[in-house]
Amino acid sequence: MPFEFKLPDIGEGIVEGEIVRWLVKEGEHVEEDQPIVEVMTDKATVEIPSPLKGKIAKRIGDEGEVIKVGATMVVIEEKEEEGQSGVKLEPAKPRVDKPKTKLQEPRPTEAPVPAGGPVLATPAVRRLAREMGVELSQVQGSGPRGRVTREDLERFKSAPAEIRPERVKPRPASGEVETIPYRGVRKKIGERLVASKRTAPHFTYVEEVDVTELVRVRKQFQESDKGQKVRLTYLPFLMKAVVRGLKEYPLLNSTLDEEEGVIRLKKYYNIGIATDTPEGLIVPVVRDVDKKDILKLAQEVTGLSEAARAGKAKLEDLKDGTFTITSLGALGGVLATPIINYPEVAILGVHKIAQKPVVRDGQIVVRDMMNLSISL
């Protein structure tokens, strides 16, 4: 008996997902709860399991395509047990797994379009082109990797024949080129950064601060008995300092809701920690920073960061942030203009600590100095 399995609700506020990788083929027999497809949301990649035992009669959607929650993903021919003919099982809840960090080999249709090569377009756009009598090879695509969109077709059709834009044939490469698929986590990060820059005109302010006492306190702790067991970076101290600042300037601890036309001031302090991973920056969130001590924060920062780098971050650890810190100290540099983690309204960039000569009480002394840059 055919069973249409639809993309389930896989997280608060998630309305669509991108098919990253199919784990089964049409005609393949699957077991109940066997992963059948990886779907990327705004937060992480989830493996969607089969709700029942049977054969994959049809897959709907190609890798790289975006599908809506509630849309049919696969059609499964149920494998009926003896005495249970006609029984339809309820879909199982998706299992939320780690964000995938391994890059998949590019499919032929995902590489840049070579001169005279195939035109990238979804089945719906190809069908519309046939109905409009338009040859897709003549249309200049504006979508990812030159994909032809519905808007491209309509623009081409409405333009006078003598000025219709023609598809641009890319020049051949002069050397070896490696192609990496732009999808999954990497693509989502790019989309969110572009949306942030487009939505919030960024203003960045940089200040140099004296952290000599902070360096001393951390060193003192590292030399203690507890310091041998807990990895303490400067980040937990900075998180506590940020919370004090957010309490004094509550507008910075908020999110922007453009649809409702409101700014939501948050009365809790969940600090996101931008973490460099093989797929780009991922932001795990440390919750209720104001209620935890330095050592507890150190343990959580270490655990969340290591999980993110290993591709094991959980979906719930990547949402509900109210303010983000991005630490660039390990990379060196003097300052940066960090991009706001939209819909938050501000982000703090932390830079390297270095000893510098400064003037104190009319005397030149050596102090540990650090730059902080805040974008808002």
C-alpha positions in Angstrom: 0.0 0.0 0.0 1.6 3.3 -1.0 2.3 5.7 1.8 3.2 9.4 1.2 5.8 10.5 3.8 5.8 14.3 4.2 8.6 16.5 5.6 7.7 16.7 9.3 8.0 19.7 11.6 11.7 19.5 12.6 12.0 22.5 14.8 10.4 25.6 16.2 10.0 28.1 13.5 11.3 25.8 10.7 9.1 26.0 7.6 11.4 24.5 5.0 14.6 22.5 4.6 17.2 21.8 1.9 17.8 18.3 0.7 21.5 17.8 1.4 21.9 14.1 0.6 19.6 11.1 -0.2 20.6 8.1 1.8 18.4 5.6 -0.1 17.6 4.9 -3.8 14.3 4.3 -5.5 13.5 0.6 -5.3 15.5 0.1 -2.2 14.0 -1.7 0.8 14.2 0.1 4.1 13.6 -0.7 7.7 11.5 1.3 10.1 13.5 4.2 11.6 16.3 3.8 9.0 17.7 7.2 7.9 16.5 8.0 4.4 17.5 11.6 3.8 19.6 14.4 5.3 17.8 17.8 5.4 19.4 21.1 6.3 17.5 23.7 8.2 18.6 27.1 9.3 20.2 25.6 12.4 21.6 22.1 11.6 21.4 19.0 9.4 18.9 16.4 10.5 18.6 12.8 9.4 15.0 12.0 8.6 14.1 8.3 9.4 11.6 6.1 7.5 8.3 5.9 9.4 7.8 2.3 8.4 9.3 -0.8 6.7 8.8 -1.0 3.0 10.2 -0.1 -0.5 11.1 3.4 -1.7 8.7 3.7 -4.6 9.6 7.3 -5.4 11.9 10.1 -4.1 10.6 13.6 -4.6 13.2 16.4 -4.8 16.8 16.5 -5.9 19.8 17.2 -3.6 20.2 21.0 -3.2 16.4 21.6 -3.6 14.4 23.3 -0.9 11.2 21.7 0.2 8.4 23.0 2.6 7.4 21.3 5.8 4.3 19.2 5.0 5.4 18.5 1.4 5.7 14.9 0.3 9.3 13.6 0.2 9.0 9.9 -0.6 6.4 7.4 -1.5 6.9 4.1 0.4 5.2 0.9 -0.5 4.4 -0.7 2.9 5.6 -4.1 3.7 2.6 -5.6 5.4 3.0 -8.1 8.1 0.8 -11.2 8.3 -2.6 -10.4 9.7 -2.0 -6.7 9.5 -3.0 -5.9 5.9 -4.0 -2.3 5.4 -2.6 -1.0 8.6 -1.0 2.4 8.2 1.7 3.4 10.7 2.1 6.8 12.1 5.2 8.7 10.9 8.1 8.5 13.3 9.6 11.7 14.7 12.8 12.8 13.0 16.0 12.0 14.8 18.1 15.2 15.2 21.7 14.4 14.6 24.9 16.3 14.2 25.4 19.1 11.7 27.2 17.3 8.9 30.6 18.7 8.1 31.8 16.3 5.5 31.6 17.8 2.0 29.9 15.5 -0.5 31.2 15.0 -4.0 29.5 17.4 -6.4 26.7 16.1 -8.5 27.2 16.8 -12.3 24.3 19.4 -12.2 25.8 21.3 -9.4 29.1 22.2 -11.1 29.4 25.6 -12.8 27.7 25.3 -16.2 30.3 24.9 -19.0 29.9 26.5 -22.4 27.3 24.6 -24.3 26.5 22.5 -21.2 23.1 21.7 -19.6 20.9 24.5 -18.3 20.2 24.4 -14.6 16.5 24.7 -13.8 14.0 23.0 -11.6 11.4 20.7 -13.2 8.7 23.3 -12.6 10.7 26.0 -14.4 11.4 23.6 -17.3 7.6 22.8 -17.6 6.8 26.5 -17.6 9.4 27.2 -20.3 7.8 24.6 -22.5 4.4 26.2 -21.9 5.8 29.6 -22.8 7.6 28.3 -25.8 11.0 29.5 -24.5 14.3 27.7 -25.2 16.1 27.6 -21.8 19.5 27.7 -23.4 18.7 31.3 -24.5 17.9 32.5 -21.0 20.5 34.0 -18.6 20.0 32.5 -15.2 20.2 34.6 -12.1 19.9 31.8 -9.5 22.7 29.8 -7.8 25.3 28.5 -10.2 23.4 30.2 -13.1 20.1 28.4 -12.4 17.2 29.7 -14.5 14.3 30.9 -12.3 10.7 31.6 -13.0 11.5 35.4 -12.8 14.2 34.9 -15.5 11.7 33.3 -17.8 9.1 36.0 -17.3 11.7 38.7 -17.8 13.0 37.0 -21.0 9.5 36.5 -22.4 8.4 40.1 -21.7 11.5 41.7 -23.3 11.5 42.7 -27.0 13.1 40.1 -29.1 15.9 42.3 -30.3 17.1 43.1 -26.7 16.4 39.9 -25.0 19.4 38.9 -22.8 21.2 35.9 -24.0 22.7 33.2 -21.8 26.4 34.1 -21.1 28.8 31.4 -21.9 31.6 31.4 -19.3 35.2 31.6 -20.5 37.1 28.4 -20.2 39.4 28.2 -17.1 43.1 28.7 -17.8 44.2 26.1 -15.2 43.0 23.4 -12.9 39.8 24.1 -10.9 38.4 22.3 -8.0 34.6 22.5 -7.5 33.1 22.4 -4.0 29.3 22.2 -3.6 27.8 25.4 -2.1 25.0 23.9 0.0 24.2 22.6 3.5 25.7 24.4 6.5 28.1 26.5 4.3 25.2 27.9 2.2 23.0 28.6 5.2 25.8 30.6 6.8 26.3 32.6 3.7 22.6 33.3 3.3 22.3 34.4 6.9 25.3 36.8 6.7 24.0 38.3 3.5 20.5 38.8 5.1 22.1 40.4 8.1 24.1 42.9 6.0 21.1 43.7 3.9 18.7 44.1 6.9 21.0 46.0 9.4 23.3 48.8 8.2 26.3 47.9 10.4 28.2 50.4 12.5 31.3 49.2 14.2 33.0 50.8 17.2 36.5 49.7 18.4 38.0 50.3 21.9 41.3 49.4 23.4 41.0 48.0 26.9 43.6 47.2 29.6 43.2 43.5 30.7 46.3 43.2 32.8 44.3 42.2 35.9 42.3 39.7 33.8 45.5 38.0 32.6 46.8 37.9 36.2 43.6 36.3 37.6 43.5 33.7 34.9 47.1 32.8 35.4 46.6 32.5 39.1 43.7 30.1 38.6 45.7 28.0 36.1 48.3 27.5 38.8 45.8 26.4 41.3 44.5 22.8 41.9 41.2 23.5 40.0 43.2 25.1 37.2 44.7 21.7 36.4 41.2 20.2 35.8 39.3 23.0 34.1 40.3 24.6 30.8 39.7 28.3 31.5 40.0 30.7 28.6 39.3 34.5 28.7 35.9 33.9 27.2 33.9 33.2 30.4 35.2 36.4 32.0 34.2 38.4 28.9 30.7 36.7 28.9 30.1 37.9 32.4 31.3 41.4 31.6 29.0 41.4 28.5 26.0 40.5 30.6 26.7 43.5 32.9 26.8 45.7 29.9 23.6 44.3 28.5 21.8 44.9 31.8 22.9 48.5 31.6 22.0 48.8 27.9 19.0 46.4 27.5 18.4 47.4 23.8 21.5 45.5 22.9 20.0 42.3 24.3 17.1 42.1 21.8 16.0 40.7 18.5 14.3 42.4 15.6 11.0 41.1 14.3 10.5 42.9 11.0 7.2 41.2 10.2 5.6 42.3 13.4 7.4 45.7 13.4 8.7 45.3 16.9 12.0 44.9 18.8 11.8 42.2 21.4 13.8 43.0 24.6 15.0 39.8 26.2 15.0 39.5 29.9 17.4 36.5 29.8 21.0 36.3 28.7 21.9 33.6 26.2 25.3 34.3 24.7 26.2 32.8 21.4 29.9 31.8 20.9 30.9 32.0 17.2 33.0 28.8 16.6 35.1 28.1 13.6 34.4 24.7 12.0 35.3 23.0 8.7 32.0 24.3 7.4 32.4 27.9 8.6 31.2 29.7 11.7 28.6 28.0 13.8 27.2 29.7 16.9 26.4 27.4 19.8 24.5 29.2 22.6 25.4 29.2 26.3 22.1 29.8 28.2 21.5 31.9 31.3 25.0 33.3 31.5 24.0 35.6 34.3 23.1 32.7 36.6 26.3 30.7 36.2 29.8 31.1 37.7 33.0 31.3 35.7 33.9 27.7 36.1 30.5 26.5 34.9 30.7 28.7 31.9 34.2 27.5 31.1 32.9 23.9 31.1 30.0 24.7 28.9 32.0 26.8 26.4 34.5 23.9 26.1 31.9 21.3 25.6 29.8 23.3 23.1 32.8 24.4 21.0 34.3 20.9 20.8 30.9 19.5 19.8 30.5 22.1 17.1 34.0 21.5 15.6 33.4 17.7 15.6 30.0 18.2 13.9 28.1 16.9 16.9 26.2 20.1 17.9 22.6 19.5 18.9 19.8 21.6 17.3 18.7 23.0 20.7 22.3 24.2 21.3 22.1 26.5 18.3 19.1 28.6 18.9 17.5 31.2 21.2 20.7 33.4 21.5 20.3 37.0 22.5 23.8 38.3 21.9 26.9 36.9 20.1 30.6 37.0 20.8 33.1 36.2 18.1 36.7 35.7 19.3 39.4 36.4 16.8 42.3 36.4 19.3 43.8 33.2 17.9 44.0 34.7 14.4 45.8 37.8 15.5 44.9 41.1 13.9 44.1 44.5 15.4 40.4 44.9 14.7 37.5 43.6 12.6 33.9 44.5 11.7 31.9 41.4 12.8 28.6 40.8 11.1 25.5 40.7 13.3 24.0 37.3 14.0 20.5 38.4 12.7 17.9 38.8 14.1 20.1 39.8 17.1 21.0 43.5 17.0 24.7 43.5 18.1 27.8 41.4 18.1 31.1 41.7 20.0 34.5 40.9 18.4 37.3 40.0 20.7 40.9 40.4 19.6 44.3 39.2 20.7 45.9 40.3 24.0 49.4 41.8 23.6 51.8 43.6 25.9 52.2 47.3 24.9 53.8 50.3 26.4 51.1 52.7 27.8 51.1 55.8 30.0 49.9 55.4 33.6 50.3 58.2 36.1 52.7 60.0 33.8 54.9 56.9 33.5 55.4 54.5 30.6 54.6 51.0 31.7 54.0 47.6 30.0 50.4 46.5 30.2 48.3 43.7 28.6 46.1 45.4 26.1 43.2 44.1 23.9 40.9 45.6 21.3 37.1 45.0 21.4 35.0 45.8 18.4 31.2 45.9 18.6 28.9 46.0 15.5 25.3 47.3 16.0 
